[in-house]
Amino acid sequence: MTTTDNSVARKEEQDASGSARSPIAAYRPTLLALRTELRRGIAPWTGVCTAVMLAVTMAAKADTWQGSWGETQGLLHSGATLLAGPLVAAASCWQGAREHRRSTTELWLSTPRARSTRVVVAALPLALWAVAGYLVALAASLLATWPYAGGGSPFPSFALADSAFLVAVGLVGFVVGQRCRWRLVAPVLAVLLYLVLGVPSYSDSSAQFLDPAVQYALDGSLPVWWFAPVMVAWTCGLALAALIAHAARRRFLTVVPLAVAAAVAALIVDTGPGLLREDPATDRAVCTDGTPQLCLTGYDGPLLPQVSQALSGLLGRLDGVPGAPVRYVNQEARPGSGAAWMPTPNLGWYLLRGRLQHAEDFAWQVAYRMANRECPDAVHTGRVTATDEAVTNWLVGASQSPGTSPAPGAEKSPQLRRLEAMPAPERRAWLGRFLATHTSCSPSEVPVL
């Protein structure tokens, strides 16, 4: 052998030994196998089914969430846990059982690759595809909400917690599929998981917050800053413990993720409803300029122009009335002095895609709150009740409450006709006396018509 041949041989040996020591070269077969699993089998179809299922669920109820970040992610959270969760678990279980169906268990045992590596490479792609499908549905839902949303903002912590949950059920489903040879185990697992996730919602105990599918009222609320890390540690801790117990050589390491899951579970149960805190914007009043003022919470502040337009007729009829309220506030805003309450705790009953609906009924409810006195039925005489109704309808320029069907040949009540026939100065003076007795339940003190 010549000197040149010897040098070439040594160079090849050095390259071979260097490649053996290279981390990238050592994990190249695993990465290639992972890429193959990502591209083939039922994993991509699971991601597609997850995205389609969530998209159909959101589209079917678009009227209830398209206009509120909280309602959007609240409904998506329910779909991702109660619907997509069992789907992903069943698909992963079917994926895990493929070795039994193909009778390749002994063949895999003869390969030099560690069992834990084989299990992770086979289970992880389906979970990742499920998360991808969820993120597609999340992005589409947020884009659909963005043109209509008022206050608040999306909740990244819920997106992270839901993604971790899908990964966790994917890993657990795969382990169940490998441990159980029964062919119907996948659909049975889906049904059982649906029940396990759905039943705790009917409990009043703080332990219900351990359920990843528990429903949260996100409008006007914010999750605590550690919500996402704790929920990820809880769901993924249990899944990792199952995976280690199934595939790892040192199974005693199962106690580590179990200990983490137990620690955060105690924190979740102890915190309970405190996982959500009130949005500071709900304590801040945003008001219009001038007198009288219309005030909403900072969360509903973008709706002020629409509310002002809906109440413009009512405020115009109260112009110059002695003792008329100087501030009209939402019940969740701080009223201050001289305030008349809005009709509902929030505007959700009247909102559709961020727009105020049924403005006439909204104005009538405000007028009703101003004119109707909360007294026992025995105190409400016929003339007092008729007077309250007449004032309510006059303030909104109607002869009856919106949404009611008038009887054939129905006319304005005598009280309403007398109120309309009054000269403007006399009517303003009478309305001032009427508003001054709004809290009185004595019929002798009420200026009836």
C-alpha positions as CSV (number, residue, x, y, z in Angstrom):
1,M,0.0,0.0,0.0
2,T,1.4,3.4,-1.0
3,T,1.8,6.4,1.3
4,T,-1.1,8.1,-0.4
5,D,-3.4,5.2,0.2
6,N,-2.4,5.1,3.9
7,S,-3.2,8.8,4.4
8,V,-6.6,8.4,2.7
9,A,-7.4,5.4,4.9
10,R,-6.4,7.3,8.1
11,K,-8.5,10.3,7.0
12,E,-11.5,8.0,6.4
13,E,-11.0,6.5,9.9
14,Q,-10.8,9.9,11.5
15,D,-14.0,11.0,9.6
16,A,-15.8,7.9,10.8
17,S,-14.7,8.3,14.4
18,G,-15.6,12.0,14.3
19,S,-19.0,11.2,12.9
20,A,-19.5,8.7,15.7
21,R,-18.8,11.4,18.3
22,S,-21.0,14.0,16.6
23,P,-24.4,14.4,18.5
24,I,-26.2,15.2,15.2
25,A,-24.9,12.1,13.6
26,A,-25.8,10.0,16.6
27,Y,-29.4,11.2,16.6
28,R,-29.8,11.3,12.8
29,P,-31.6,7.9,12.6
30,T,-34.0,9.0,15.3
31,L,-34.7,12.4,13.6
32,L,-35.3,10.6,10.3
33,A,-37.7,8.2,12.0
34,L,-39.5,11.2,13.6
35,R,-39.8,12.9,10.3
36,T,-41.2,9.8,8.7
37,E,-43.8,9.5,11.5
38,L,-44.8,13.1,11.1
39,R,-45.4,12.7,7.4
40,R,-47.2,9.3,7.3
41,G,-49.9,7.3,9.1
42,I,-52.8,8.8,10.9
43,A,-50.9,11.6,12.6
44,P,-51.5,14.2,9.9
45,W,-55.1,13.2,9.6
46,T,-55.6,13.6,13.3
47,G,-54.4,17.2,13.0
48,V,-56.8,17.8,10.1
49,C,-59.7,16.3,12.1
50,T,-58.9,18.3,15.1
51,A,-58.9,21.6,13.1
52,V,-62.1,20.7,11.3
53,M,-63.9,19.6,14.5
54,L,-63.0,22.8,16.3
55,A,-63.8,25.0,13.3
56,V,-67.3,23.5,12.9
57,T,-67.9,23.8,16.7
58,M,-66.9,27.5,16.6
59,A,-68.8,28.3,13.4
60,A,-72.0,26.8,14.7
61,K,-72.0,29.2,17.7
62,A,-70.4,32.2,16.1
63,D,-73.2,34.5,17.3
64,T,-72.3,33.8,20.9
65,W,-68.6,34.5,20.8
66,Q,-67.6,36.6,17.8
67,G,-67.2,39.9,19.6
68,S,-65.5,38.9,22.8
69,W,-62.0,37.5,23.4
70,G,-63.2,35.8,26.5
71,E,-66.2,34.1,24.9
72,T,-64.0,33.1,21.9
73,Q,-61.3,31.3,23.9
74,G,-63.8,30.0,26.5
75,L,-65.7,28.1,23.8
76,L,-62.5,27.0,22.1
77,H,-61.2,25.7,25.4
78,S,-64.3,23.6,25.8
79,G,-64.0,22.2,22.3
80,A,-60.3,21.5,22.7
81,T,-60.8,19.6,25.9
82,L,-64.2,17.9,25.7
83,L,-64.2,17.2,22.0
84,A,-60.7,17.2,20.6
85,G,-59.2,15.6,23.7
86,P,-61.1,12.2,23.4
87,L,-60.5,12.3,19.6
88,V,-56.7,12.6,20.1
89,A,-56.7,10.0,22.8
90,A,-58.5,7.5,20.6
91,A,-56.3,8.2,17.6
92,S,-53.1,7.8,19.8
93,C,-54.5,4.6,21.3
94,W,-55.0,3.2,17.8
95,Q,-51.5,4.3,16.8
96,G,-50.1,2.6,19.9
97,A,-51.8,-0.7,19.2
98,R,-50.4,-1.0,15.7
99,E,-47.6,-3.3,16.8
100,H,-50.2,-5.7,18.1
101,R,-52.2,-5.5,14.9
102,R,-49.1,-6.1,12.8
103,S,-47.5,-8.6,15.1
104,T,-44.2,-6.7,15.0
105,T,-43.6,-6.5,18.8
106,E,-40.8,-9.1,18.7
107,L,-39.2,-7.6,15.7
108,W,-39.0,-4.2,17.4
109,L,-37.4,-5.8,20.4
110,S,-34.6,-7.0,18.3
111,T,-33.6,-3.5,17.1
112,P,-30.7,-1.7,18.9
113,R,-32.8,1.4,19.5
114,A,-34.0,1.9,23.1
115,R,-37.6,1.2,23.8
116,S,-38.2,4.7,25.3
117,T,-36.9,6.3,22.1
118,R,-39.1,4.1,19.9
119,V,-42.2,5.0,22.0
120,V,-41.5,8.7,22.0
121,V,-40.8,8.7,18.2
122,A,-44.0,6.9,17.6
123,A,-46.3,8.8,20.0
124,L,-45.0,12.4,19.7
125,P,-45.9,13.1,16.0
126,L,-49.6,12.5,16.5
127,A,-49.7,14.8,19.6
128,L,-47.8,17.5,17.7
129,W,-50.2,17.3,14.8
130,A,-53.1,17.6,17.2
131,V,-51.6,20.8,18.6
132,A,-51.1,22.1,15.1
133,G,-54.8,21.5,14.3
134,Y,-55.8,23.3,17.5
135,L,-53.5,26.3,16.7
136,V,-55.0,26.6,13.3
137,A,-58.5,26.7,14.8
138,L,-57.3,29.2,17.4
139,A,-55.8,31.5,14.8
140,A,-58.9,31.4,12.7
141,S,-61.2,32.1,15.7
142,L,-59.1,35.0,16.8
143,L,-59.0,36.5,13.3
144,A,-62.8,36.2,13.2
145,T,-63.1,38.0,16.6
146,W,-60.6,40.7,15.9
147,P,-62.9,43.1,13.8
148,Y,-65.7,43.0,16.5
149,A,-63.9,42.6,19.8
150,G,-64.2,45.5,22.3
151,G,-62.1,45.5,25.4
152,G,-59.7,42.9,26.7
153,S,-57.3,40.8,24.7
154,P,-56.6,37.1,23.9
155,F,-55.3,34.8,26.6
156,P,-52.0,33.1,25.6
157,S,-52.0,31.1,28.9
158,F,-55.1,29.2,27.9
159,A,-53.7,28.5,24.5
160,L,-50.6,27.0,26.1
161,A,-52.6,25.0,28.6
162,D,-54.9,23.6,26.0
163,S,-51.9,22.6,23.8
164,A,-50.2,20.9,26.7
165,F,-53.4,19.0,27.4
166,L,-53.6,17.7,23.9
167,V,-50.0,16.5,24.0
168,A,-50.7,14.8,27.4
169,V,-53.8,12.9,26.2
170,G,-51.9,11.9,23.1
171,L,-49.1,10.3,25.1
172,V,-51.5,8.6,27.5
173,G,-53.6,7.3,24.7
174,F,-50.5,5.8,23.0
175,V,-49.5,4.1,26.3
176,V,-52.9,2.6,26.7
177,G,-52.9,1.3,23.1
178,Q,-49.6,-0.4,23.7
179,R,-50.6,-2.0,27.0
180,C,-54.0,-3.2,26.0
181,R,-54.6,-5.6,23.1
182,W,-58.4,-5.2,22.9
183,R,-59.4,-3.8,19.5
184,L,-62.2,-1.7,20.9
185,V,-60.0,0.0,23.4
186,A,-59.7,3.2,21.4
187,P,-63.4,4.2,21.2
188,V,-63.9,3.0,24.8
189,L,-61.0,5.2,25.9
190,A,-62.6,8.2,24.1
191,V,-66.0,7.7,25.9
192,L,-64.3,7.3,29.3
193,L,-62.2,10.3,28.8
194,Y,-65.2,12.4,27.8
195,L,-67.0,11.3,31.0
196,V,-63.9,11.9,33.2
197,L,-63.6,15.4,31.8
198,G,-67.3,16.4,31.8
199,V,-68.6,15.0,35.1
200,P,-66.4,17.2,37.5
201,S,-68.0,20.4,36.0
202,Y,-71.1,19.6,38.0
203,S,-69.2,19.7,41.3
204,D,-69.0,22.6,43.6
205,S,-65.7,21.5,45.1
206,S,-62.4,23.3,44.4
207,A,-61.2,19.9,43.2
208,Q,-63.1,20.5,40.0
209,F,-60.3,22.9,38.9
210,L,-58.1,19.9,38.5
211,D,-60.2,19.0,35.5
212,P,-58.5,20.4,32.4
213,A,-62.0,20.9,30.8
214,V,-63.5,23.0,33.6
215,Q,-65.3,26.0,32.3
216,Y,-64.0,29.5,33.0
217,A,-65.9,32.8,32.8
218,L,-63.2,34.8,30.9
219,D,-65.2,38.0,30.3
220,G,-63.9,40.6,32.7
221,S,-61.4,38.2,34.2
222,L,-57.7,37.4,33.8
223,P,-55.9,34.2,34.7
224,V,-53.2,34.4,37.3
225,W,-49.7,34.7,35.9
226,W,-48.7,31.2,36.9
227,F,-51.9,29.6,35.4
228,A,-50.2,28.2,32.3
229,P,-47.1,26.7,34.0
230,V,-49.2,25.0,36.7
231,M,-51.7,23.5,34.3
232,V,-48.9,22.3,32.0
233,A,-47.1,20.7,35.0
234,W,-50.3,19.0,36.1
235,T,-51.4,17.5,32.8
236,C,-48.0,16.7,31.3
237,G,-46.7,15.5,34.7
238,L,-49.3,12.7,34.7
239,A,-48.7,11.9,31.1
240,L,-44.9,11.8,31.5
241,A,-45.3,9.5,34.6
242,A,-47.3,7.1,32.5
243,L,-44.8,7.2,29.7
244,I,-41.8,6.5,32.0
245,A,-43.6,3.7,33.7
246,H,-44.4,2.1,30.4
247,A,-41.2,2.6,28.4
248,A,-38.2,3.7,30.6
249,R,-35.5,1.4,31.8
250,R,-35.3,3.1,35.2
251,R,-39.0,3.2,36.1
252,F,-38.3,4.5,39.6
253,L,-38.0,7.9,37.8
254,T,-41.8,7.9,37.6
255,V,-41.9,9.5,41.1
256,V,-40.3,12.7,39.8
257,P,-43.2,13.8,37.4
258,L,-45.7,12.4,39.9
259,A,-44.3,14.5,42.7
260,V,-44.4,17.6,40.5
261,A,-48.0,16.8,39.5
262,A,-49.0,16.3,43.1
263,A,-47.5,19.5,44.2
264,V,-49.2,21.6,41.6
265,A,-52.5,19.8,42.2
266,A,-52.4,20.9,45.8
267,L,-51.8,24.5,44.7
268,I,-54.7,24.3,42.2
269,V,-57.2,22.9,44.7
270,D,-56.1,25.4,47.3
271,T,-56.5,28.3,44.9
272,G,-59.8,27.2,43.4
273,P,-61.7,30.1,41.8
274,G,-58.8,32.3,42.5
275,L,-57.1,31.0,39.3
276,L,-59.0,33.8,37.7
277,R,-58.8,37.4,39.0
278,E,-61.0,40.3,38.1
279,D,-59.7,42.4,35.2
280,P,-58.7,45.8,36.6
281,A,-60.5,47.4,33.6
282,T,-63.9,46.3,35.1
283,D,-63.3,48.6,38.1
284,R,-62.5,51.6,36.0
285,A,-65.4,53.8,34.7
286,V,-65.1,55.3,31.2
287,C,-67.6,58.2,30.8
288,T,-68.8,60.5,28.1
289,D,-68.2,64.2,28.3
290,G,-70.9,66.7,29.3
291,T,-74.0,66.3,31.4
292,P,-75.6,63.8,31.9
293,Q,-72.8,61.3,31.6
294,L,-72.9,57.8,30.4
295,C,-70.4,55.5,32.1
296,L,-69.4,52.0,31.3
297,T,-66.6,49.8,32.6
298,G,-63.2,50.2,31.0
299,Y,-63.8,46.7,29.6
300,D,-67.0,47.9,27.7
301,G,-65.7,51.4,27.0
302,P,-65.6,50.9,23.1
303,L,-69.4,50.5,23.3
304,L,-70.0,54.1,24.6
305,P,-70.9,55.6,21.2
306,Q,-73.5,52.9,20.6
307,V,-75.0,53.2,24.0
308,S,-75.2,57.0,23.7
309,Q,-77.1,56.7,20.4
310,A,-79.5,54.2,21.9
311,L,-80.3,56.4,24.9
312,S,-80.3,59.8,23.1
313,G,-84.1,59.9,22.9
314,L,-84.5,59.1,26.6
315,L,-81.9,61.7,27.7
316,G,-83.5,64.3,25.4
317,R,-86.9,63.9,27.1
318,L,-85.3,64.2,30.5
319,D,-83.5,67.4,29.6
320,G,-84.5,70.2,32.1
321,V,-86.3,67.8,34.4
322,P,-85.5,68.7,38.1
323,G,-83.7,65.9,39.8
324,A,-83.0,63.9,36.7
325,P,-79.9,61.7,37.0
326,V,-76.6,63.2,36.1
327,R,-74.8,59.9,35.6
328,Y,-76.0,56.7,34.0
329,V,-73.6,53.8,34.8
330,N,-73.3,50.2,34.1
331,Q,-73.9,48.1,37.2
332,E,-70.3,46.9,37.2
333,A,-69.0,50.4,37.1
334,R,-68.7,52.6,40.2
335,P,-71.8,54.7,40.2
336,G,-70.7,57.8,42.1
337,S,-73.4,60.3,43.0
338,G,-76.7,61.0,41.3
339,A,-76.6,57.8,39.3
340,A,-79.3,55.7,37.6
341,W,-78.5,52.1,37.0
342,M,-78.2,50.5,33.6
343,P,-80.6,47.5,33.1
344,T,-78.2,44.6,33.1
345,P,-75.0,43.6,35.0
346,N,-73.2,43.8,31.6
347,L,-74.1,44.4,28.0
348,G,-73.8,40.8,27.0
349,W,-77.5,40.3,26.6
350,Y,-77.7,43.0,23.9
351,L,-74.4,42.4,22.0
352,L,-74.0,40.5,18.8
353,R,-70.5,40.5,17.3
354,G,-69.6,43.6,19.3
355,R,-72.6,45.6,18.2
356,L,-75.5,46.7,20.4
357,Q,-78.7,45.0,19.3
358,H,-82.4,45.8,20.1
359,A,-81.6,49.4,21.1
360,E,-85.3,50.1,21.7
361,D,-85.6,47.4,24.3
362,F,-82.3,48.5,25.9
363,A,-83.6,52.1,26.3
364,W,-86.9,50.7,27.6
365,Q,-85.1,48.7,30.3
366,V,-83.2,51.8,31.4
367,A,-86.5,53.8,31.6
368,Y,-88.2,51.0,33.4
369,R,-85.4,51.0,36.1
370,M,-85.9,54.7,36.5
371,A,-89.7,54.7,36.7
372,N,-90.6,51.4,38.3
373,R,-90.4,51.3,42.1
374,E,-89.4,48.1,43.9
375,C,-92.2,47.7,46.4
376,P,-94.4,44.8,47.6
377,D,-97.3,43.9,45.4
378,A,-99.8,45.0,48.1
379,V,-98.4,48.6,47.9
380,H,-98.6,48.7,44.1
381,T,-102.0,50.1,43.6
382,G,-103.5,50.2,40.1
383,R,-103.0,53.9,39.6
384,V,-99.4,53.8,40.8
385,T,-98.5,50.9,38.5
386,A,-100.3,52.6,35.6
387,T,-98.4,55.8,36.2
388,D,-95.0,54.0,36.4
389,E,-95.8,52.3,33.1
390,A,-96.9,55.5,31.5
391,V,-93.7,57.3,32.5
392,T,-91.6,54.4,31.2
393,N,-93.3,54.3,27.8
394,W,-93.2,58.1,27.4
395,L,-89.5,58.3,28.1
396,V,-88.8,56.0,25.2
397,G,-91.5,57.3,23.0
398,A,-93.6,54.1,22.9
399,S,-97.0,53.0,23.9
400,Q,-95.9,49.7,25.3
401,S,-92.8,47.7,26.1
402,P,-90.8,46.5,23.1
403,G,-91.3,42.9,22.1
404,T,-94.9,42.6,23.3
405,S,-97.8,42.0,20.9
406,P,-100.6,44.6,21.3
407,A,-104.1,43.4,21.6
408,P,-106.4,44.2,18.6
409,G,-107.6,47.7,18.8
410,A,-105.3,48.5,21.8
411,E,-104.8,52.3,22.4
412,K,-102.5,54.3,24.6
413,S,-103.4,54.2,28.3
414,P,-105.2,57.2,29.8
415,Q,-102.2,58.0,32.0
416,L,-99.9,58.1,28.9
417,R,-102.3,60.4,27.1
418,R,-102.5,62.8,30.0
419,L,-98.7,62.9,30.3
420,E,-98.4,63.6,26.6
421,A,-101.0,66.4,26.8
422,M,-99.3,68.3,29.5
423,P,-97.5,71.5,28.5
424,A,-93.7,71.0,28.5
425,P,-93.0,73.2,31.6
426,E,-95.7,71.5,33.6
427,R,-94.6,68.0,32.5
428,R,-91.0,68.7,33.5
429,A,-92.1,69.9,36.9
430,W,-94.4,66.8,37.4
431,L,-91.6,64.4,36.3
432,G,-89.3,66.1,38.8
433,R,-91.8,65.3,41.6
434,F,-92.3,61.8,40.3
435,L,-88.5,61.0,40.2
436,A,-88.1,62.4,43.7
437,T,-90.5,59.7,45.0
438,H,-88.9,56.9,43.1
439,T,-87.8,55.1,46.3
440,S,-91.1,55.7,48.1
441,C,-93.5,52.8,48.5
442,S,-96.3,54.9,50.0
443,P,-99.1,55.5,47.4
444,S,-100.1,58.8,49.1
445,E,-96.7,60.2,48.2
446,V,-96.6,59.2,44.5
447,P,-98.0,61.9,42.1
448,V,-100.2,59.7,40.1
449,L,-101.7,60.6,36.7
